Amino acid sequence: MTAAQQLPAAKIRHDWTRQQVLDLFAMPFSDLMFTAQQVHRVHFDANRVQVSTLCSIKTGACPEDCAYCPQSARYDTGLEREKLMKVEKVLEEARAAKAGGATRFCMGAAWRSPKKKDMPYVTQMVRDVKALGMETCMTLGMLSDEQAQELAEAGLDYYNHNLDTSPEYYGEIITTRTYQDRLETLGRVRSAGMKVCAGGIVGMGEGDKDRAGLLMQLANLPEHPESVPINMLVKVAGTPLEQEKDLDPFEFIRCIAVARIMMPKSHVRLSAGREQMSDEMQSMAFLAGANSIFYGEKLLTTANPEANKDMQLFSRLGIQPEEYQQYSDESEVEAELNSQISEQQNDAFFYDAAK
């Protein structure tokens, strides 16, 4: 039995080596899936999935050169530029998302970093969306210490800032922002007291070592991101990656499973690329430990499965959306989770004799 197969299901680690991660990727597929399921069930209800909706509050004209992104001003993708959305319009979108079953509302702006004049508007968006009883998340690019503090004081729950890929492959994807820039923004978010949403994109021409390197970077952070989006490249005409070779679906599922094993308490999110996934592939991703999705018809500027189709798949799989509950501290979270797991176990071994 390999070292990877002997991993304790509940152990939280921050000292992964690349070879250890590659050993996980090299496991026979069924063994990897089984291990990921064991880890998942220690920390989560395996039949609950957290549901988020993403709204583009400012679209296009980004000065960065991310090779996958249709919002870059450097590429001709036919995307129309839009100014920062008015606060009331954002609230309309948030109300519709809540009515559709989303518990978290994520707001994304195509900026290298927000300008001082923009901060009053985005902090007002945070306060107003929270007043609806939803979790809030934003992705606005790089943040200064002051901006991170402003967002935290407004009550922002999560800040999304992806690492995209491994440090070694990063230069093939973007040259206008360094890997260290990204890590420093994540550090500022954490220091300000917000939760971290950080993941990456697979299928951009990277190899196994790069996928292992991305997950190693995330898992070896001082604290694991609470949310880890695993995106599959959406090839957009006009971007440098439009002709990139399709990723083997099993390789994508392996990424989900390895992320689940390495970051046991994190929500692992199926993000961009779900439009290209069959129901069967998405179901396998849930089995591998994915327990969060973006829900709705559009994911920033690329298509996403229709909302009712997601709910139909949930129904077929016996999955329920995770409810948004507010707890005062981590011990309450653990107590509630233990209660849910205990209920599940009891249901599995007992039946209602009155029926």
C-alpha atoms as one frame of an Amber mdcrd trajectory, in Angstrom:
protein
   0.000   0.000   0.000   1.411   3.410  -0.955   1.827   6.375   1.386  -0.993
   8.114  -0.466  -3.392   5.279   0.286  -2.547   5.383   4.005  -3.455   9.059
   4.472  -5.604   9.607   7.588  -8.949  10.840   6.326  -9.313  13.664   8.838
  -5.755  15.019   9.023  -5.217  18.680   8.122  -1.780  19.245   6.592   0.212
  22.217   5.336   3.450  20.415   4.480   2.729  18.627   1.203   5.604  17.829
  -1.141   5.135  17.723  -4.883   5.940  14.013  -4.973   3.272  13.253  -2.376
   0.708  15.116  -4.471   1.843  13.352  -7.644   1.434  10.041  -5.785  -2.208
  10.964  -5.168  -2.746  11.799  -8.840  -1.142   8.445  -9.783  -3.471   6.333
  -7.623  -5.791   3.929  -9.443  -8.946   5.925 -10.176 -11.290   3.856  -8.009
  -8.885   3.994  -5.051  -8.555   7.759  -5.408 -12.329   8.206  -5.544 -12.827
   5.950  -2.525 -10.234   7.867  -0.489 -11.753  11.215  -1.466 -15.213   9.996
  -0.444 -13.920   8.879   2.942 -12.347  12.284   3.559 -15.442  14.095   2.335
 -17.807  12.233   4.649 -15.675  12.956   7.722 -16.209  16.693   7.299 -19.393
  17.184   5.256 -22.842  15.833   4.549 -22.116  14.097   1.247 -25.597  14.894
  -0.100 -25.473  18.655   0.421 -24.010  21.123  -2.081 -23.468  24.825  -1.418
 -25.034  26.996  -4.122 -23.630  30.377  -5.203 -24.583  32.844  -7.908 -21.996
  35.018  -9.640 -22.761  38.492 -10.966 -20.408  40.539 -13.138 -20.644  44.025
 -11.631 -18.130  45.482 -14.096 -17.396  43.726 -17.393 -14.486  43.935 -19.830
 -11.592  46.365 -20.466  -9.276  44.633 -17.983  -5.612  45.625 -18.540  -4.282
  42.167 -17.571  -3.181  39.608 -20.188  -4.588  36.370 -18.693  -4.522  34.027
 -21.690  -7.883  32.436 -20.878  -9.903  35.579 -20.215 -12.381  37.200 -22.634
 -12.452  40.297 -20.405  -8.871  41.289 -21.245  -8.657  44.506 -23.276  -5.775
  42.897 -25.170  -7.960  40.348 -26.988 -10.767  40.781 -29.490 -13.464  38.457
 -28.184 -16.525  40.526 -29.076 -17.262  41.201 -25.413 -18.924  44.556 -24.830
 -17.423  46.735 -22.126 -19.732  47.746 -19.300 -19.302  50.275 -16.506 -19.645
  49.433 -12.835 -23.200  48.290 -12.195 -25.458  50.485 -10.063 -26.022  49.236
  -6.524 -29.784  48.813  -6.962 -29.265  46.699 -10.092 -26.874  44.456  -8.167
 -29.525  44.091  -5.464 -32.104  43.050  -8.069 -29.725  40.316  -9.212 -29.103
  39.228  -5.622 -32.822  39.008  -4.840 -33.366  36.871  -7.934 -30.449  34.634
  -6.955 -31.845  34.145  -3.457 -35.290  33.355  -4.849 -33.640  30.758  -7.091
 -32.014  28.979  -4.161 -28.552  30.570  -3.939 -27.185  31.238  -0.445 -24.044
  33.108  -1.511 -23.856  36.035  -3.917 -20.513  36.614  -5.586 -19.709  39.906
  -7.310 -16.890  40.137  -9.837 -15.294  43.173 -11.468 -12.784  43.101 -14.330
 -10.132  45.239 -12.642  -6.420  44.872 -12.041  -7.307  46.379  -8.666 -10.158
  48.644  -7.545  -9.666  52.408  -7.562 -10.315  54.536  -4.494 -13.418  56.075
  -6.099 -14.944  52.608  -6.603 -14.674  51.433  -3.005 -17.758  53.240  -1.607
 -19.910  51.552  -4.258 -18.586  48.025  -3.734 -18.763  48.282   0.059 -22.373
  49.454  -0.225 -23.105  46.433  -2.422 -21.692  44.176   0.290 -23.788  45.764
   3.037 -26.998  45.679   1.015 -26.598  42.065  -0.150 -25.827  40.931   3.403
 -29.013  42.688   4.513 -30.904  40.256   2.263 -29.609  37.382   4.409 -27.036
  36.092   1.938 -23.329  35.363   2.222 -21.221  37.769   0.192 -18.163  37.220
  -1.967 -16.205  39.579  -4.223 -13.417  39.313  -6.768 -11.970  42.697  -7.658
  -8.331  41.918  -8.445  -5.392  42.833  -6.221  -6.099  44.575  -2.920  -4.104
  46.922  -0.721  -4.188  46.503   3.065  -6.560  49.472   3.287  -8.959  48.069
   0.670  -9.027  44.655   2.345  -9.871  46.330   5.646 -12.651  48.380   4.039
 -14.259  45.262   2.589 -13.971  43.421   5.896 -15.564  46.312   7.782 -18.437
  46.310   5.270 -19.023  42.665   6.242 -17.661  40.834   3.186 -17.600  37.115
   3.945 -15.347  35.792   1.153 -12.797  37.265  -1.217 -11.974  35.329  -4.377
  -8.479  35.548  -5.832  -7.345  32.508  -7.803  -3.755  31.360  -8.212  -4.700
  29.998 -11.660  -1.920  27.382 -11.997   1.462  26.355 -10.583   4.233  28.922
 -10.043   6.273  27.164 -12.746   3.578  27.372 -15.450   2.208  30.752 -14.410
   4.362  32.741 -16.857   2.749  30.870 -19.777  -0.664  32.234 -18.738  -0.113
  35.766 -17.446   2.756  38.262 -17.434   1.110  41.423 -16.067   0.817  40.222
 -12.450   3.243  38.011 -10.532   2.468  34.896  -8.534   3.716  36.716  -5.454
   1.198  39.511  -6.131  -1.571  36.936  -5.879  -0.206  35.382  -2.689   0.133
  38.803  -1.080  -3.503  39.656  -1.839  -4.595  36.366  -0.249  -2.504  37.251
   2.795  -4.155  40.670   3.064  -7.616  39.107   2.809  -6.811  36.647   5.590
  -5.224  39.329   7.807  -8.336  41.502   7.445 -10.459  38.643   8.810 -12.265
  37.571   5.636 -12.549  34.024   4.329 -10.472  33.033   1.329 -11.809  31.680
  -1.947  -8.847  30.567  -4.086  -8.402  27.892  -6.706  -7.330  27.633 -10.306
  -7.998  26.529 -13.854  -7.078  23.207 -15.416  -6.929  22.365 -19.109  -4.701
  25.317 -20.077  -1.940  23.090 -21.475  -0.362  22.427 -18.091   0.927  18.986
 -17.082   0.399  16.770 -14.043   3.261  18.480 -12.209   1.553  21.846 -12.647
  -1.815  20.615 -11.418  -0.018  19.093  -8.435   1.891  22.361  -7.947  -1.306
  24.432  -7.894  -2.967  22.252  -5.249   0.256  22.117  -3.234   0.391  25.930
  -3.152  -3.205  26.132  -1.936  -2.932  23.364   0.650   0.358  24.669   2.052
  -1.030  28.127   2.790  -1.023  28.860   6.554  -4.794  28.259   6.467  -6.595
  26.336   3.761  -8.966  28.427   1.633 -12.525  27.949   2.848 -13.587  27.694
  -0.792 -11.516  26.130  -3.599 -12.931  26.673  -7.112 -11.639  24.163  -9.657
 -12.340  25.612 -13.103 -12.117  23.762 -16.391 -10.890  25.990 -19.201 -13.649
  27.542 -21.275 -12.080  28.146 -24.688 -13.148  31.576 -25.939 -12.538  32.679
 -29.532 -10.043  35.508 -29.639  -8.057  34.436 -26.573  -4.622  32.770 -26.858
  -6.036  29.488 -25.516  -8.951  29.163 -27.942  -7.303  26.189 -29.726  -6.128
  24.403 -26.584  -6.607  20.631 -26.563  -9.554  19.336 -24.501  -8.668  17.997
 -21.082  -9.422  14.329 -20.408 -12.525  14.350 -18.148 -10.924  11.812 -15.829
  -7.987  14.172 -15.290 -10.423  16.887 -14.225 -12.159  14.525 -11.787  -8.757
  13.557 -10.383  -8.135  17.248  -9.617 -11.391  17.424  -7.669 -10.569  14.273
  -5.698  -7.004  15.321  -4.884  -8.199  18.789  -3.812 -10.724  17.131  -1.496
  -8.056  14.915   0.097  -5.542  17.739   0.530  -8.015  20.320   1.850 -10.533
  18.229   3.804 -12.561  21.049   5.369 -12.718  23.307   2.291 -15.698  23.575
  -0.012 -14.444  22.375  -3.402 -16.386  24.183  -6.097 -17.298  23.155  -9.621
 -16.958  26.469 -11.408 -16.311  27.457 -15.022 -16.620  24.705 -17.610 -19.765
  23.025 -16.304 -21.577  23.867 -19.567 -19.279  21.352 -21.274 -19.821  18.645
 -18.644 -22.405  15.910 -18.960 -24.671  15.116 -16.027 -22.613  11.979 -15.530
 -19.347  13.934 -15.314 -20.815  16.401 -12.824 -22.177  13.518 -10.756 -18.721
  11.961 -10.665 -17.296  15.300  -9.525 -19.750  15.333  -6.603 -18.703  11.766
  -5.810 -15.062  12.917  -5.844 -15.818  15.533  -3.196 -17.064  18.640  -4.994
 -19.686  20.249  -2.766 -20.228  23.720  -4.175 -21.394  25.075  -7.526 -22.081
  28.336  -9.272 -25.753  28.352 -10.135 -27.419  30.344 -12.886 -27.301  30.940
 -16.591 -24.053  32.875 -16.824 -20.710  32.685 -15.042 -19.327  36.220 -15.483
 -19.001  36.121 -19.283 -19.263  32.424 -20.153 -22.269  30.125 -20.219 -23.314
  28.024 -17.241 -25.943  25.255 -17.101 -29.477  26.557 -16.748 -30.608  26.902
 -13.165 -33.554  24.508 -13.458 -31.297  21.885 -15.049 -29.035  22.021 -11.992
 -31.978  21.483  -9.673 -33.206  18.597 -11.831 -29.796  16.938 -11.530 -29.796
  17.511  -7.767 -33.198  15.831  -7.586 -32.036  12.831  -9.602 -28.990  12.434
  -7.338 -30.794  13.030  -4.042 -28.707  16.157  -3.387 -30.053  19.116  -1.419
 -28.718  22.688  -1.528 -26.726  23.521   1.578 -28.537  25.991   3.801 -26.912
  29.255   4.855 -26.549  29.216   8.614 -24.727  31.764  10.753 -22.709  30.518
  13.713 -20.902  32.509  16.376 -17.792  30.331  16.376 -16.176  27.225  14.888
 -17.324  24.956  17.732 -20.955  25.582  16.745 -20.143  24.639  13.151 -18.538
  21.395  14.317 -21.430  20.553  16.629 -23.995  21.082  13.870 -21.957  19.000
  11.428 -21.565  16.152  13.918 -25.331  16.225  14.455 -25.979  15.962  10.702
 -23.497  13.103  10.300 -25.033  11.286  13.274 -28.502  11.631  11.734 -27.214
  10.251   8.449 -25.666   7.241  10.166 -28.829   6.550  12.148 -30.943   6.753
   9.004 -28.665   4.221   7.350 -29.081   1.610  10.094 -32.649   2.071  11.325
 -36.077   2.258   9.766 -39.357   3.673  10.923 -41.278   0.706  12.332 -44.506
   2.733  12.319 -44.547   2.814   8.493
